[in-house]
Amino acid sequence: MARLALSLPPGIYGNGTRFQSKGRYRDAWGVRWYGNAIGPVNGWRRKGTGVLTGAPRAALAWKANDTKTWLGIGTHRRG
């Protein structure tokens, strides 16, 4: 597969419609600019030691009174 050189203008263009911002970055949720490159905020990292059995179907996050953050994930399998 051949590589193509892209010359996108820097920055985020959020004005107007998607048609008007063609060829530019429009949505930038969860990303930051590092020099002239765009990258994820803090990247991904593993939290906890739990293992999921099955495909995740729903998630519920909450904070306990002792300020610990919890995440419950439901899958298509039982236990």
C-alpha positions, -999 to 999 in steps of 0.1 A, spaced: 0 0 0 14 34 -10 18 62 15 3 95 8 16 128 21 -10 149 39 -7 186 45 -35 195 68 -36 230 82 -28 231 120 -54 236 146 -91 228 150 -118 243 128 -152 240 145 -171 268 127 -196 261 100 -206 227 86 -186 195 80 -186 204 44 -170 238 51 -143 222 73 -134 195 47 -97 186 49 -92 200 84 -94 187 120 -129 193 133 -134 171 165 -107 171 191 -122 154 221 -96 135 241 -66 147 221 -39 173 226 -13 188 203 23 178 209 45 201 188 31 196 153 15 162 160 -19 153 175 -20 126 202 -42 111 229 -45 127 263 -23 106 286 -29 76 264 -45 44 276 -34 26 308 -46 -6 326 -65 -1 358 -72 -28 383 -67 -66 380 -102 -77 370 -107 -99 340 -138 -96 318 -155 -128 306 -176 -119 276 -184 -88 256 -191 -57 277 -227 -45 273 -230 -18 300 -209 2 325 -217 21 356 -192 44 374 -196 58 409 -175 74 436 -178 59 472 -179 81 503 -142 74 509 -135 91 475 -125 58 457 -137 56 422 -154 23 410 -165 10 377 -190 -19 372 -191 -36 338 -218 -60 327 -211 -86 301 -233 -110 281 -221 -139 303 -231 -146 339 -203 -146 365 
